């Protein structure tokens, strides 16, 4: 079971008023999310002795898209045919998100609900 938390969706949690917003970088967000999950896991433990992992990773590494245009080169070719101009980035930036993961079927349903509501995400892989 896997959830993906984009850092942008997490900043809503760390506020002290409607006009002030604290934006955290991914490493600090990772630490904070991990701390929140570990604390909540005491209340809603996983079954069979499993624990929840929280780590940085590529949010698209799980994707198995049943789409005829599932390859980057094919997508770029398609866009060029449709008249779009493709500009290569000056520097390649690694895409990262925070991934919350546990063995399938072992996460408490209350924990799943907590993660979905708190981090504005949903299960992406059962």
VOVO-218589 format. One record per residue (C-alpha): x, y, z; residue number from 1. Coordinates in nm, 4 decimals. Example, Ala and Ser with C-alpha at 12.3 -4.5 7.8 and 13.67 -1.06 7.14 Angstrom:
2
+----------+----------+----------+-----+
:       c1 :       c2 :       c3 :   n :
+----------+----------+----------+-----+
:   1.2300 :  -0.4500 :   0.7800 :   1 :
:   1.3670 :  -0.1060 :   0.7140 :   2 :
+----------+----------+----------+-----+
END
This chain:
126
+----------+----------+----------+-----+
:       c1 :       c2 :       c3 :   n :
+----------+----------+----------+-----+
:   0.0000 :   0.0000 :   0.0000 :   1 :
:   0.1458 :   0.3314 :  -0.1058 :   2 :
:   0.0635 :   0.7009 :  -0.0711 :   3 :
:   0.2429 :   0.9894 :  -0.2400 :   4 :
:   0.2651 :   1.3245 :  -0.0608 :   5 :
:   0.3724 :   1.6131 :  -0.2777 :   6 :
:   0.5549 :   1.8728 :  -0.0729 :   7 :
:   0.3191 :   2.1411 :  -0.2043 :   8 :
:   0.0187 :   1.9607 :  -0.0574 :   9 :
:   0.1886 :   1.9306 :   0.2815 :  10 :
:   0.2549 :   2.3009 :   0.3403 :  11 :
:  -0.1121 :   2.3547 :   0.4252 :  12 :
:  -0.0546 :   2.1698 :   0.7521 :  13 :
:   0.2181 :   2.3990 :   0.8805 :  14 :
:   0.0379 :   2.7287 :   0.9260 :  15 :
:  -0.0266 :   2.9552 :   1.2200 :  16 :
:  -0.2825 :   3.1869 :   1.0616 :  17 :
:  -0.4731 :   3.2319 :   0.7399 :  18 :
:  -0.2196 :   3.4867 :   0.6152 :  19 :
:   0.1082 :   3.3162 :   0.7086 :  20 :
:   0.2396 :   3.0054 :   0.5396 :  21 :
:   0.5592 :   2.8193 :   0.6178 :  22 :
:   0.7070 :   2.6324 :   0.3237 :  23 :
:   0.9400 :   2.3452 :   0.4096 :  24 :
:   1.1947 :   2.1853 :   0.1816 :  25 :
:   1.1529 :   1.8164 :   0.1036 :  26 :
:   1.4068 :   1.6966 :   0.3642 :  27 :
:   1.2447 :   1.8880 :   0.6491 :  28 :
:   0.9002 :   1.7811 :   0.5252 :  29 :
:   1.0189 :   1.4204 :   0.5207 :  30 :
:   1.1371 :   1.4434 :   0.8814 :  31 :
:   0.8124 :   1.6049 :   0.9937 :  32 :
:   0.5863 :   1.3598 :   0.8086 :  33 :
:   0.7874 :   1.0666 :   0.9416 :  34 :
:   0.7522 :   1.2001 :   1.2957 :  35 :
:   0.3741 :   1.2436 :   1.2533 :  36 :
:   0.3318 :   0.8938 :   1.1051 :  37 :
:   0.5429 :   0.7234 :   1.3750 :  38 :
:   0.3456 :   0.8972 :   1.6499 :  39 :
:   0.0098 :   0.8059 :   1.4925 :  40 :
:   0.1293 :   0.4487 :   1.4285 :  41 :
:   0.1364 :   0.3991 :   1.8078 :  42 :
:  -0.2389 :   0.4614 :   1.8076 :  43 :
:  -0.3139 :   0.2644 :   1.4871 :  44 :
:  -0.0437 :  -0.0051 :   1.4549 :  45 :
:  -0.0051 :  -0.2152 :   1.1417 :  46 :
:  -0.1022 :  -0.5809 :   1.1503 :  47 :
:   0.1424 :  -0.8722 :   1.1643 :  48 :
:   0.4255 :  -0.6590 :   1.3036 :  49 :
:   0.4764 :  -0.4534 :   0.9868 :  50 :
:   0.5724 :  -0.0865 :   1.0110 :  51 :
:   0.5108 :   0.2109 :   0.7853 :  52 :
:   0.8005 :   0.3424 :   0.5772 :  53 :
:   0.8346 :   0.7109 :   0.4919 :  54 :
:   1.0949 :   0.8054 :   0.2311 :  55 :
:   1.1809 :   1.0335 :  -0.0604 :  56 :
:   1.1362 :   0.8891 :  -0.4034 :  57 :
:   1.0274 :   0.9284 :  -0.7616 :  58 :
:   0.6479 :   0.9672 :  -0.7511 :  59 :
:   0.6162 :   0.8065 :  -1.0926 :  60 :
:   0.8199 :   0.4937 :  -1.0264 :  61 :
:   0.5005 :   0.3027 :  -0.9452 :  62 :
:   0.3181 :   0.3950 :  -1.2674 :  63 :
:   0.2010 :   0.1276 :  -1.5038 :  64 :
:  -0.0189 :   0.3312 :  -1.7341 :  65 :
:  -0.2399 :   0.1441 :  -1.9782 :  66 :
:  -0.2077 :   0.4193 :  -2.2347 :  67 :
:  -0.0754 :   0.3937 :  -2.5884 :  68 :
:   0.1387 :   0.6989 :  -2.5140 :  69 :
:   0.3195 :   0.5683 :  -2.2072 :  70 :
:   0.6730 :   0.6357 :  -2.3214 :  71 :
:   0.8324 :   0.9792 :  -2.2956 :  72 :
:   0.9686 :   0.9785 :  -2.6503 :  73 :
:   0.6307 :   0.8757 :  -2.7906 :  74 :
:   0.4643 :   1.1517 :  -2.5897 :  75 :
:   0.7098 :   1.4139 :  -2.7162 :  76 :
:   0.6628 :   1.2912 :  -3.0742 :  77 :
:   0.2854 :   1.3158 :  -3.0338 :  78 :
:   0.3073 :   1.6706 :  -2.8960 :  79 :
:   0.5373 :   1.7812 :  -3.1793 :  80 :
:   0.2908 :   1.6394 :  -3.4334 :  81 :
:   0.0168 :   1.8438 :  -3.2672 :  82 :
:   0.2224 :   2.1612 :  -3.3159 :  83 :
:   0.3728 :   2.2021 :  -2.9704 :  84 :
:   0.7296 :   2.3289 :  -2.9422 :  85 :
:   0.9304 :   2.1201 :  -2.6981 :  86 :
:   1.2098 :   2.3002 :  -2.5145 :  87 :
:   1.4656 :   2.0950 :  -2.3298 :  88 :
:   1.5334 :   2.2122 :  -1.9721 :  89 :
:   1.8663 :   2.3800 :  -1.9046 :  90 :
:   1.9326 :   2.1449 :  -1.6161 :  91 :
:   1.7619 :   1.8195 :  -1.5385 :  92 :
:   1.5739 :   1.8285 :  -1.2121 :  93 :
:   1.4975 :   1.5110 :  -1.0245 :  94 :
:   1.1309 :   1.4724 :  -0.9413 :  95 :
:   1.0823 :   1.3815 :  -0.5779 :  96 :
:   0.7914 :   1.3323 :  -0.3474 :  97 :
:   0.7462 :   1.1797 :  -0.0062 :  98 :
:   0.6170 :   0.8247 :  -0.0189 :  99 :
:   0.4342 :   0.6582 :   0.2704 : 100 :
:   0.4272 :   0.2820 :   0.2297 : 101 :
:   0.3307 :  -0.0356 :   0.4134 : 102 :
:   0.2855 :  -0.4009 :   0.3208 : 103 :
:  -0.0466 :  -0.4575 :   0.1417 : 104 :
:  -0.3428 :  -0.5201 :   0.3672 : 105 :
:  -0.1522 :  -0.4493 :   0.6885 : 106 :
:  -0.2269 :  -0.0809 :   0.7474 : 107 :
:  -0.5095 :  -0.0027 :   0.9899 : 108 :
:  -0.8098 :   0.1525 :   0.8116 : 109 :
:  -0.8089 :   0.4415 :   1.0597 : 110 :
:  -0.4454 :   0.5106 :   0.9687 : 111 :
:  -0.5332 :   0.5091 :   0.5984 : 112 :
:  -0.8085 :   0.7638 :   0.6633 : 113 :
:  -0.5718 :   0.9746 :   0.8774 : 114 :
:  -0.3042 :   0.9814 :   0.6039 : 115 :
:  -0.5559 :   1.0649 :   0.3299 : 116 :
:  -0.7112 :   1.3502 :   0.5270 : 117 :
:  -0.3963 :   1.4905 :   0.6863 : 118 :
:  -0.1707 :   1.4859 :   0.3806 : 119 :
:  -0.4374 :   1.5419 :   0.1134 : 120 :
:  -0.3513 :   1.2196 :  -0.0687 : 121 :
:  -0.5033 :   0.8824 :  -0.1474 : 122 :
:  -0.3854 :   0.5248 :  -0.1812 : 123 :
:  -0.2172 :   0.4789 :  -0.5181 : 124 :
:  -0.1220 :   0.1122 :  -0.4876 : 125 :
:  -0.2881 :  -0.1596 :  -0.2820 : 126 :
+----------+----------+----------+-----+
END
